[in-house]
Amino acid sequence: MSPRPQYPFSALHGQPQLQLALLLAAIDPHIGGVLIEGPRGTAKSTSARALAELLPGQRFVDLPLGASEEQLVGSLDIQAALQNAEVAFKPGLLARADGGVLYVDEVNLLADALVDLLLDVCASGVNRIERDGISHQHEARIALVGTMNPEEGELRPQLLDRFGLFVRLGAQIDPASREAIVRSRLAFDRDPHGFVERQRHAQQALIGRLEQARACVGRLDFSDALHRQVSSLCHAAGVEGVRADLVMLRAAAAHAAWLGQEQISDGDIEAVAELVLAHRRKTPPAQSEASAQQVQQQGRQQPAPDSADNWGALPPQAVATQALSGARPLPKKKP
Ligand SMILES: Nc1ncnc2c1ncn2[C@@H]1O[C@H](COP(=O)(O)OP(=O)(O)OP(=O)(O)O)[C@@H](O)[C@H]1O
């Protein structure tokens, strides 16, 4: 009997902002991961596990709150290095998560130094460790997913800013969504293999799409006009530094790649802006919107991540729906 399967990504209900943020972070890990704020039982861990299944490595690594720095980055056996003149590296959790998802539940309760380190490695894509003049490095292409419940303590603003994207899940789930979620979950629990088999086609579509997006995201470039639009949005939100600008451009490119576009458009920027700005904004949204609109002179606004829409049906622009419905055919692979 094969092992019990995971609940599939294609069967997640609603939460379009969460699904979008996870997919973007998986397309380009340099975005710097996703921080999810929300109450218990809202599919935070289920979605992160489901995301791992869409990735080639299919790796899902849980970072325990008590983890040490050595457990995280790995360790070097200095004795062996001196005796055998070769580096003996014992992989840590970061090495295990390479090519997959690293999940940090209650990241706000993790030691600041560890969060710092984690964010550094995930954003750079490389884990480099050095001990007594001996060093070793390995790739760390990781989609980082952190969760926090604000009732249990805030994350320091410095660390907050270093998470690429932010999603706030609403506390209330409307009755229709509850019913749909519970119905699916019960069906899965009753017959996990049958459930997964029925989702196979939709899952394969997501996997193929993600693979293509990851392959082509690096080729996408943006015009000066789009760059200007990003600068004005970030300026209007009163964010510190330029990390938000960098993340917004990367996230917009990932969004365009996900949709199979040849170019990044202002629609891509609008789709990701709130995910990038929500946790960095110093200027209240209404004020910053007015100010950004002066520059942009156009703009479909997407719902703020804490709006009631979190639980509703996916809006038309929700990327996962587009993939699942097949509304937009996959572009032909370039040779
Ligand atoms: N939107 C959803 N789509 C599918 N399943 C959902 C959804 N929301 C909740 N569930 C189901 O609710 C249960 C709880 O989800 P999960 O354990 O992922 O929550 P969590 O947010 O990680 O909670 P905690 O913070 O307590 O760890 C799971 O069985 C999951 O399948």
The ligand as an SDF file (V2000), in Angstrom:
LIG
                    3D

 31 33  0  0  0  0  0  0  0  0999 V2000
   -9.2820   26.6560    2.2700 N   0  0  0  0  0  0  0  0  0  0  0  0
   -9.1470   25.3770    2.5660 C   0  0  0  0  0  0  0  0  0  0  0  0
   -9.0710   24.4450    1.5950 N   0  0  0  0  0  0  0  0  0  0  0  0
   -8.9430   23.1390    1.9190 C   0  0  0  0  0  0  0  0  0  0  0  0
   -8.8660   22.6700    3.1660 N   0  0  0  0  0  0  0  0  0  0  0  0
   -8.9300   23.5610    4.1570 C   0  0  0  0  0  0  0  0  0  0  0  0
   -9.0860   24.9560    3.9180 C   0  0  0  0  0  0  0  0  0  0  0  0
   -9.1200   25.5930    5.1040 N   0  0  0  0  0  0  0  0  0  0  0  0
   -9.0120   24.6570    6.0570 C   0  0  0  0  0  0  0  0  0  0  0  0
   -8.8900   23.4320    5.5010 N   0  0  0  0  0  0  0  0  0  0  0  0
   -8.7610   22.1560    6.2200 C   0  0  0  0  0  0  0  0  0  0  0  0
   -8.7430   22.4740    7.6110 O   0  0  0  0  0  0  0  0  0  0  0  0
   -7.8450   21.6290    8.3220 C   0  0  0  0  0  0  0  0  0  0  0  0
   -6.8480   22.4830    9.0840 C   0  0  0  0  0  0  0  0  0  0  0  0
   -5.8950   23.0180    8.1970 O   0  0  0  0  0  0  0  0  0  0  0  0
   -4.3580   23.2500    8.6090 P   0  0  0  0  0  0  0  0  0  0  0  0
   -3.9360   22.2300    9.5940 O   0  0  0  0  0  0  0  0  0  0  0  0
   -3.5980   23.3760    7.3510 O   0  0  0  0  0  0  0  0  0  0  0  0
   -4.4970   24.6510    9.3340 O   0  0  0  0  0  0  0  0  0  0  0  0
   -3.3700   25.6440    9.8650 P   0  0  0  0  0  0  0  0  0  0  0  0
   -3.7940   26.9800    9.4010 O   0  0  0  0  0  0  0  0  0  0  0  0
   -2.0150   25.1760    9.4820 O   0  0  0  0  0  0  0  0  0  0  0  0
   -3.6180   25.5090   11.4040 O   0  0  0  0  0  0  0  0  0  0  0  0
   -2.6220   25.6570   12.6720 P   0  0  0  0  0  0  0  0  0  0  0  0
   -2.2470   27.0970   12.7340 O   0  0  0  0  0  0  0  0  0  0  0  0
   -3.4800   25.2230   13.8190 O   0  0  0  0  0  0  0  0  0  0  0  0
   -1.4680   24.7200   12.4140 O   0  0  0  0  0  0  0  0  0  0  0  0
   -7.1960   20.7360    7.2930 C   0  0  0  0  0  0  0  0  0  0  0  0
   -7.8810   19.5170    7.3310 O   0  0  0  0  0  0  0  0  0  0  0  0
   -7.4430   21.4370    5.9600 C   0  0  0  0  0  0  0  0  0  0  0  0
   -7.5850   20.5340    4.9020 O   0  0  0  0  0  0  0  0  0  0  0  0
  1  2  1  0
  2  3  1  0
  2  7  2  0
  3  4  2  0
  4  5  1  0
  5  6  2  0
  6  7  1  0
  6 10  1  0
  7  8  1  0
  8  9  2  0
  9 10  1  0
 10 11  1  0
 11 12  1  0
 11 30  1  0
 12 13  1  0
 13 14  1  0
 13 28  1  0
 14 15  1  0
 15 16  1  0
 16 17  2  0
 16 18  1  0
 16 19  1  0
 19 20  1  0
 20 21  2  0
 20 22  1  0
 20 23  1  0
 23 24  1  0
 24 25  2  0
 24 26  1  0
 24 27  1  0
 28 29  1  0
 28 30  1  0
 30 31  1  0
M  END
$$$$
